[in-house]
Amino acid sequence: MQPIHLPDNSLLLLVDLQCAVDDPSWGTRNNPQAESVAGKLLSVWRQQQRPLCHVRHDSQEAGSTYRPGQAGHAFKPEVIPLPGEWVLAKQTNSAFICTDLHARLQQMACDTLIVAGVATSNSVEATVRMAGNLGYRVYLVEDACFTFGRSDWAGNWRSADEVHAMSLANLHGEYCQVCHSTALLAALTAD
């Protein structure tokens, strides 16, 4: 594994960590500790006064658990934004589509992103792919992300662990460096 180097203006991007995913309709998930791990990263990030962004999904679909105005729209308790922290609203799976994320990162001269959130196989993957395509150095924190079991294109059931692993494998190397929170925390304390 390549060493992790985090410039001071590296941005922690927390994707869609909202109560919406607690709804039973999502099914079985992996990484039950992901919110706790993301909360620990957020705490260290805040202590070091590094830039961060809370991405909030504002679904426009009538049946979505992410729709504004309902309990699922709230952020998870472990990662609630503090007053003054950047909250970026999005309506698609990628945090870069129809938002000012890229423009604001350019204004900050930020070229390194640390990504955590949900779902690994949807919004996290879409955001990481776009970030990689735009030339950002991306670290995806594997134990601070999670997803859900689902059927593949052929109708075969894949567990949440399998779906998570496939997404990480599809992203690692080309779009990001997949890392564990312990390596990231070690890099933060070493800098």
C-alpha positions in Angstrom: 0.0 0.0 0.0 1.2 3.5 -0.9 1.9 5.8 2.0 -0.9 8.3 2.8 0.1 12.0 2.5 -2.5 14.5 3.5 -1.9 18.2 2.7 -3.3 20.6 5.3 -6.1 21.6 2.9 -7.2 18.0 2.3 -11.0 17.8 2.5 -13.0 15.2 4.4 -16.1 14.4 2.3 -18.9 12.7 4.3 -21.4 11.4 1.8 -25.2 10.9 2.6 -24.7 9.8 6.2 -28.4 10.3 7.0 -31.0 8.4 8.9 -32.7 7.4 5.7 -30.5 4.3 5.5 -31.9 3.0 8.8 -35.3 2.3 7.1 -35.8 -1.5 6.8 -36.6 -1.1 3.1 -32.8 -0.8 2.4 -32.2 -4.4 3.6 -29.1 -5.9 5.2 -26.0 -3.8 5.3 -22.3 -4.3 6.0 -19.8 -2.4 8.2 -22.2 -1.7 11.2 -19.4 0.4 12.7 -19.1 2.7 9.7 -20.8 5.7 11.3 -18.7 5.4 14.5 -15.5 5.2 12.4 -16.7 8.2 10.3 -17.4 10.1 13.6 -13.9 9.4 14.9 -12.4 10.7 11.6 -14.6 13.7 11.8 -13.6 14.4 15.4 -9.8 14.3 14.6 -10.5 16.4 11.5 -12.2 19.0 13.5 -9.5 19.0 16.2 -6.9 19.7 13.4 -9.2 22.4 11.9 -9.1 20.8 8.4 -11.7 21.5 5.8 -14.7 19.3 5.6 -18.0 18.9 3.8 -21.2 17.1 4.8 -23.0 15.9 1.7 -26.8 15.7 2.2 -29.0 13.9 -0.3 -32.2 15.8 -0.9 -34.2 13.3 -2.9 -37.0 14.5 -5.1 -38.6 11.1 -5.4 -41.9 10.7 -3.5 -41.0 7.3 -2.0 -37.4 8.0 -1.1 -36.3 7.8 2.6 -33.9 10.7 1.8 -36.7 13.1 0.9 -36.6 16.4 2.8 -39.2 16.9 5.5 -39.1 13.5 7.0 -37.1 11.9 9.7 -34.7 10.0 7.3 -33.4 13.3 6.0 -31.6 14.1 9.2 -27.9 13.4 9.6 -26.7 10.4 11.6 -26.0 11.4 15.2 -22.3 10.5 14.9 -21.7 13.0 12.1 -24.1 15.9 12.7 -22.7 19.1 11.2 -21.7 21.8 13.6 -22.9 25.4 13.0 -20.8 26.9 10.2 -19.7 23.6 8.7 -20.2 23.2 5.0 -23.3 21.2 4.1 -23.7 20.4 0.4 -27.1 19.4 -0.9 -27.3 17.1 -3.9 -30.2 15.5 -5.8 -28.2 12.8 -7.8 -25.8 10.1 -6.7 -22.6 12.1 -7.4 -21.8 15.1 -5.1 -20.3 16.8 -8.2 -23.4 16.9 -10.4 -25.4 20.1 -10.2 -23.5 21.4 -7.2 -20.7 23.8 -6.6 -18.3 21.2 -5.1 -15.7 21.3 -7.8 -15.7 25.1 -8.0 -15.3 25.4 -4.2 -12.5 22.9 -4.1 -10.7 24.8 -6.9 -11.1 28.0 -4.9 -9.6 26.3 -1.9 -6.7 24.9 -4.0 -7.7 21.5 -2.6 -6.6 18.5 -4.6 -6.9 15.7 -2.0 -10.2 14.2 -0.8 -10.9 11.7 1.9 -14.3 10.0 1.3 -16.6 8.1 3.7 -20.3 7.4 3.6 -23.1 5.5 2.0 -23.7 3.7 -0.2 -20.4 2.3 -1.3 -22.0 1.0 -4.5 -24.0 4.1 -5.3 -23.3 7.7 -4.1 -19.9 7.0 -2.7 -18.8 5.2 -5.9 -20.3 7.8 -8.2 -18.6 10.7 -6.2 -15.2 8.9 -6.1 -15.3 8.1 -9.8 -16.1 11.7 -10.7 -13.4 13.0 -8.3 -10.9 10.7 -9.9 -11.9 11.8 -13.4 -11.5 15.4 -12.3 -7.9 14.7 -11.2 -8.3 14.7 -7.4 -6.2 12.5 -5.2 -8.8 10.4 -3.4 -8.6 8.2 -0.3 -11.7 6.0 0.2 -12.0 4.9 3.8 -13.2 1.3 3.5 -14.4 0.8 7.1 -16.2 4.2 7.1 -18.4 3.2 4.2 -21.2 0.7 3.9 -23.7 -0.6 1.4 -26.5 -3.1 1.1 -27.1 -6.6 -0.3 -28.6 -6.6 -3.9 -29.0 -8.7 -7.0 -26.5 -8.3 -9.8 -27.3 -7.9 -13.4 -27.8 -11.6 -13.8 -30.2 -11.9 -10.9 -27.7 -13.4 -8.5 -28.0 -12.2 -4.9 -24.8 -10.5 -3.6 -24.4 -9.9 0.1 -23.6 -6.4 1.3 -20.0 -7.5 2.0 -19.7 -8.7 -1.6 -21.2 -5.6 -3.1 -18.9 -3.4 -0.9 -15.8 -5.4 -1.9 -16.7 -5.2 -5.6 -17.2 -1.4 -5.5 -13.8 -1.0 -3.7 -12.1 -3.3 -6.2 -13.6 -1.3 -9.1 -12.4 2.0 -7.6 -9.0 1.2 -6.2 -6.0 2.2 -8.3 -7.8 4.0 -11.1 -10.0 6.4 -9.2 -8.7 6.3 -5.6 -6.6 4.6 -3.0 -8.7 2.5 -0.7 -7.4 2.7 2.9 -8.4 1.7 6.4 -9.2 4.3 9.0 -6.2 3.2 11.2 -3.8 4.1 8.3 -5.6 7.4 7.8 -5.6 8.3 11.5 -1.9 7.4 11.7 -1.2 9.7 8.8 -3.2 12.5 10.5 -1.3 12.2 13.7 2.1 11.9 11.9 1.6 15.1 9.9 
